[in-house]
Amino acid sequence: MARPQDDRQQRRTLLTVLGLNAGLAAALGIGGVSADSSALLANALDNASDAAVYLISFLAIGRAGTWKRGAARASGIMLLVFAVGVLVDAVRRVITGTEPIGPTMMALALVAAVVNLICLQLIRRQHSGDVNMKAAETFSFNDFVSNGGILVAGGLVLWLDQAWPDLVVGVLVAAIAIKGGIEILRDANAASDPPQERAS
């Protein structure tokens, strides 16, 4: 059973990463619209869903294992729904056309990478086996990888003066989200109650 001080530390960590992701989602959303970037908008939606998931995880701390697993499943489903939305947007952009701005993509990707690396380190310091903390770590790692992809895409857009690298990375971000959502659902289903909780 988690100690009260462990719960308090997890709450502080989740509130911190929640605030960082909410702010980052707003910045990426504004940047994605101004840069006409599918990849940035995908990352903005990703961080917004992350913030919601961190809130769910925050509320799950200190509760019964069944409640925690339910919260983790909600997180995984939310990530899968986000991925479908990104794929739909990418198809729309292929049909209607898009003109992403490479320098804006690269600048925001660098900022987002730094923020997500901070979030990842904060979560990993918890050394927690809790299913919701593992879900939070999965989200932050996925975001960090996605930021690298957007940085590369921005460079290719600038170099080639073509929109396809932005669309490709947008789809890849969705694929990473699908993988992460499946992993979270698998972890939630595999998690079991401690003996004292099953006996109660």
C-alpha positions as CSV (number, residue, x, y, z in Angstrom):
1,M,0.0,0.0,0.0
2,A,1.3,3.5,-0.9
3,R,2.5,5.6,2.0
4,P,0.7,9.0,2.5
5,Q,3.9,10.9,1.7
6,D,4.2,8.9,-1.6
7,D,0.6,10.0,-2.5
8,R,1.4,13.6,-1.7
9,Q,4.5,13.5,-3.8
10,Q,2.6,11.9,-6.7
11,R,-0.1,14.6,-6.4
12,R,2.5,17.4,-6.6
13,T,4.2,15.8,-9.6
14,L,1.0,15.2,-11.5
15,L,-0.3,18.8,-10.8
16,T,3.0,20.1,-12.1
17,V,3.0,18.1,-15.3
18,L,-0.7,18.8,-15.7
19,G,0.0,22.6,-15.7
20,L,2.9,22.3,-18.0
21,N,0.9,20.2,-20.5
22,A,-2.1,22.5,-20.4
23,G,0.1,25.5,-21.2
24,L,2.0,23.7,-23.9
25,A,-1.3,22.5,-25.5
26,A,-2.4,26.1,-25.8
27,A,0.9,27.3,-27.2
28,L,1.0,24.4,-29.7
29,G,-2.6,24.9,-30.7
30,I,-2.0,28.6,-31.5
31,G,1.2,27.8,-33.3
32,G,-0.4,25.0,-35.2
33,V,-3.1,27.3,-36.5
34,S,-0.7,30.1,-37.4
35,A,1.7,27.7,-39.1
36,D,-1.0,25.6,-40.8
37,S,0.7,22.5,-39.3
38,S,-1.0,19.1,-38.9
39,A,1.9,17.9,-36.8
40,L,1.7,20.9,-34.4
41,L,-2.0,20.6,-34.1
42,A,-1.7,16.9,-33.4
43,N,0.8,17.6,-30.7
44,A,-1.4,20.2,-29.2
45,L,-4.3,17.8,-29.0
46,D,-2.0,15.2,-27.6
47,N,-0.9,17.5,-24.8
48,A,-4.4,18.6,-24.1
49,S,-5.5,15.0,-23.8
50,D,-2.4,14.4,-21.6
51,A,-3.5,17.2,-19.3
52,A,-6.9,15.6,-18.9
53,V,-5.3,12.2,-18.3
54,Y,-3.0,13.7,-15.6
55,L,-6.1,15.1,-13.9
56,I,-7.7,11.6,-14.0
57,S,-4.5,10.1,-12.6
58,F,-4.4,12.8,-9.9
59,L,-7.9,12.0,-8.8
60,A,-7.0,8.2,-8.7
61,I,-4.2,8.6,-6.2
62,G,-5.0,7.0,-2.9
63,R,-8.0,5.2,-4.2
64,A,-8.7,1.5,-4.5
65,G,-7.0,-0.5,-7.2
66,T,-10.2,-1.0,-9.1
67,W,-10.7,2.8,-9.3
68,K,-7.1,3.3,-10.5
69,R,-7.5,0.7,-13.2
70,G,-10.7,2.3,-14.4
71,A,-8.9,5.7,-14.5
72,A,-6.0,4.1,-16.5
73,R,-8.5,2.6,-18.9
74,A,-10.1,5.9,-19.4
75,S,-6.7,7.4,-20.1
76,G,-5.9,4.7,-22.7
77,I,-9.3,5.2,-24.5
78,M,-8.9,8.9,-24.5
79,L,-5.5,8.6,-26.2
80,L,-7.0,6.2,-28.9
81,V,-9.8,8.7,-29.6
82,F,-7.2,11.5,-29.9
83,A,-5.3,9.4,-32.5
84,V,-8.4,8.8,-34.6
85,G,-9.1,12.6,-34.6
86,V,-5.5,13.3,-35.8
87,L,-5.8,10.8,-38.6
88,V,-9.1,12.3,-39.7
89,D,-7.5,15.8,-39.7
90,A,-4.6,14.5,-41.8
91,V,-6.9,13.1,-44.4
92,R,-8.8,16.4,-44.5
93,R,-5.5,18.3,-45.1
94,V,-4.5,15.9,-47.9
95,I,-7.9,16.6,-49.6
96,T,-8.0,20.4,-49.0
97,G,-4.3,21.2,-49.1
98,T,-2.0,22.7,-46.5
99,E,1.0,25.1,-46.4
100,P,2.9,24.5,-43.1
101,I,5.6,27.0,-41.9
102,G,8.8,25.1,-41.2
103,P,10.6,27.6,-38.9
104,T,7.5,27.9,-36.6
105,M,7.2,24.1,-36.4
106,M,10.9,23.8,-35.5
107,A,10.9,26.5,-32.8
108,L,7.7,25.1,-31.1
109,A,9.0,21.6,-31.3
110,L,12.2,22.5,-29.4
111,V,10.2,24.3,-26.7
112,A,7.8,21.3,-26.4
113,A,10.7,18.8,-26.3
114,V,12.2,20.7,-23.3
115,V,8.9,20.8,-21.5
116,N,8.1,17.2,-22.1
117,L,11.6,16.1,-21.0
118,I,11.1,18.0,-17.7
119,C,7.7,16.2,-17.3
120,L,9.3,12.8,-18.0
121,Q,12.1,13.3,-15.5
122,L,9.6,14.5,-12.8
123,I,7.5,11.4,-13.3
124,R,10.4,8.9,-13.4
125,R,11.7,10.3,-10.1
126,Q,8.7,8.8,-8.4
127,H,9.9,5.2,-9.1
128,S,6.2,4.2,-8.8
129,G,4.7,1.0,-10.1
130,D,1.2,2.5,-9.9
131,V,-0.6,1.9,-13.2
132,N,-1.6,5.6,-13.5
133,M,1.9,6.9,-13.0
134,K,3.1,4.4,-15.6
135,A,0.4,5.8,-17.9
136,A,1.6,9.3,-17.2
137,E,5.2,8.3,-18.1
138,T,4.0,6.7,-21.3
139,F,2.3,10.0,-22.3
140,S,5.4,12.1,-21.6
141,F,7.7,9.8,-23.4
142,N,5.4,9.7,-26.5
143,D,5.2,13.4,-26.5
144,F,9.0,13.8,-26.4
145,V,9.4,11.4,-29.3
146,S,6.8,13.2,-31.2
147,N,8.6,16.5,-30.7
148,G,11.7,15.1,-32.4
149,G,9.6,14.1,-35.3
150,I,8.1,17.6,-35.6
151,L,11.5,19.1,-35.5
152,V,12.6,16.9,-38.4
153,A,9.4,17.6,-40.3
154,G,9.8,21.3,-39.9
155,G,13.4,21.1,-41.3
156,L,12.2,19.1,-44.3
157,V,9.3,21.5,-45.0
158,L,11.7,24.4,-44.9
159,W,14.2,22.6,-47.1
160,L,11.9,20.9,-49.6
161,D,9.1,23.6,-49.6
162,Q,6.7,20.7,-49.5
163,A,3.8,19.9,-47.1
164,W,4.1,16.1,-47.0
165,P,6.6,15.9,-44.1
166,D,4.2,17.7,-41.8
167,L,1.4,15.3,-42.8
168,V,3.6,12.3,-42.4
169,V,4.7,13.3,-38.9
170,G,1.1,14.1,-38.0
171,V,0.1,10.5,-38.9
172,L,3.2,9.1,-37.0
173,V,2.2,11.1,-33.9
174,A,-1.2,9.4,-34.2
175,A,0.5,6.0,-34.6
176,I,2.6,6.6,-31.4
177,A,-0.6,7.6,-29.6
178,I,-2.3,4.4,-30.7
179,K,0.6,2.3,-29.4
180,G,0.7,4.2,-26.1
181,G,-3.1,3.8,-25.7
182,I,-2.9,0.1,-26.3
183,E,0.0,-0.3,-23.8
184,I,-1.9,1.6,-21.1
185,L,-5.0,-0.5,-21.6
186,R,-2.8,-3.7,-21.4
187,D,-1.1,-2.5,-18.2
188,A,-4.5,-1.6,-16.7
189,N,-5.9,-5.0,-17.5
190,A,-2.8,-6.8,-16.2
191,A,-2.7,-4.9,-12.9
192,S,-4.0,-6.7,-9.9
193,D,-5.1,-5.7,-6.5
194,P,-2.8,-6.2,-3.5
195,P,-3.7,-9.2,-1.3
196,Q,-5.2,-7.0,1.4
197,E,-7.4,-5.2,-1.1
198,R,-8.7,-8.5,-2.6
199,A,-9.4,-9.9,0.8
200,S,-11.4,-6.8,1.8
